[in-house]
Amino acid sequence: MAGSQRSLAKGSTAPGPVPEGIIRLYSMRFCPFAQRARLVLVAKGIKHEVININLKNKPDWFFEKSPLGLVPSIETSDGKIIYESPIVCDYLDDAFPENRLTPADPYEKAQQKILLEHFSAVTTALYKIMFAKKDNQDTSELKTQFFEKFKKLEEALTKRNSPYFGGESVSMIDYMIWPWFERFIISDVMEFLEKTPRVNAWYKLMLQDKAVKDTFTEPEVLIGFVKLYFQNDLNAGDYDLD
Ligand SMILES: N[C@@H](CCC(=O)N[C@@H](CS)C(=O)NCC(=O)O)C(=O)O
């Protein structure tokens, strides 16, 4: 997996200036929001370096790099800081206009943003299931609620009649939602893909995508991370590193 260096924690020295011609990403190996930025960096072929942050024991200097204390954030060689994953991804697409991921057409662009809003209900439902599972609660009702939201994605592909959410090829919206599909295994909702044939076909196409392959985390590694995370292990983010 790319970006697999140990995380920097409290007490670490702040990294020096970003080298000319490079974007620096502050990340965490298992963060789906940070994966959005990693997907866009790879898909657009932007030269970058990744600095992983120990989110359970953050360095003090990290707040200068990300005022909300969250990953992802990016830093440019002239010291600009950009954070919040959709804003980071849009910035990257605008600042590096080759291999555009966002549609030029304003209506298409708006459609992608609307779908992203709908998708936030899917992620909320996934987190609810994950926490209920952790507490050994029954998740059947939560899974029904999840499927209600998830079905909207099948409807979107049906309406558009295209393999990807933005049309005939991969675009920004696909990368914005992908990271959570890798994490379906954690909430035990893989079975729902079988009930949504168009989304399932999209899922299989995405698995072949270069950026997806480059940023992919194996399911058993994700499961191992989540276990440590729930144990409040300070080094959960470094799970599976030597
Ligand atoms: N709205 C933010 C969410 C980012 C986020 O929640 N990142 C998590 C890791 S997956 C984080 O940095 N957590 C640290 C904390 O909550 O202190 C975005 O889209 O970038």
The ligand as an SDF file (V2000), in Angstrom:
LIG
                    3D

 20 19  0  0  0  0  0  0  0  0999 V2000
  -14.9350   16.3820    7.1270 N   0  0  0  0  0  0  0  0  0  0  0  0
  -13.5960   15.8790    7.1340 C   0  0  0  0  0  0  0  0  0  0  0  0
  -13.5540   14.5990    7.9480 C   0  0  0  0  0  0  0  0  0  0  0  0
  -12.1430   14.0710    8.1170 C   0  0  0  0  0  0  0  0  0  0  0  0
  -12.0350   13.1090    9.3020 C   0  0  0  0  0  0  0  0  0  0  0  0
  -12.9850   12.9240   10.0830 O   0  0  0  0  0  0  0  0  0  0  0  0
  -10.8570   12.4910    9.4630 N   0  0  0  0  0  0  0  0  0  0  0  0
  -10.6280   11.6650   10.6280 C   0  0  0  0  0  0  0  0  0  0  0  0
   -9.8730   10.3920   10.2920 C   0  0  0  0  0  0  0  0  0  0  0  0
  -10.7990    9.2950    9.2760 S   0  0  0  0  0  0  0  0  0  0  0  0
   -9.7410   12.4370   11.5990 C   0  0  0  0  0  0  0  0  0  0  0  0
   -8.8540   13.1620   11.2000 O   0  0  0  0  0  0  0  0  0  0  0  0
   -9.9650   12.2310   12.9090 N   0  0  0  0  0  0  0  0  0  0  0  0
   -9.1620   12.8480   13.9250 C   0  0  0  0  0  0  0  0  0  0  0  0
   -9.9860   13.3240   15.0780 C   0  0  0  0  0  0  0  0  0  0  0  0
  -11.2250   13.1990   15.0190 O   0  0  0  0  0  0  0  0  0  0  0  0
   -9.4180   13.8630   16.0220 O   0  0  0  0  0  0  0  0  0  0  0  0
  -13.1230   15.6730    5.7000 C   0  0  0  0  0  0  0  0  0  0  0  0
  -13.9610   15.4140    4.8290 O   0  0  0  0  0  0  0  0  0  0  0  0
  -11.9010   15.7890    5.4440 O   0  0  0  0  0  0  0  0  0  0  0  0
  1  2  1  0
  2  3  1  0
  2 18  1  0
  3  4  1  0
  4  5  1  0
  5  6  2  0
  5  7  1  0
  7  8  1  0
  8  9  1  0
  8 11  1  0
  9 10  1  0
 11 12  2  0
 11 13  1  0
 13 14  1  0
 14 15  1  0
 15 16  2  0
 15 17  1  0
 18 19  2  0
 18 20  1  0
M  END
$$$$
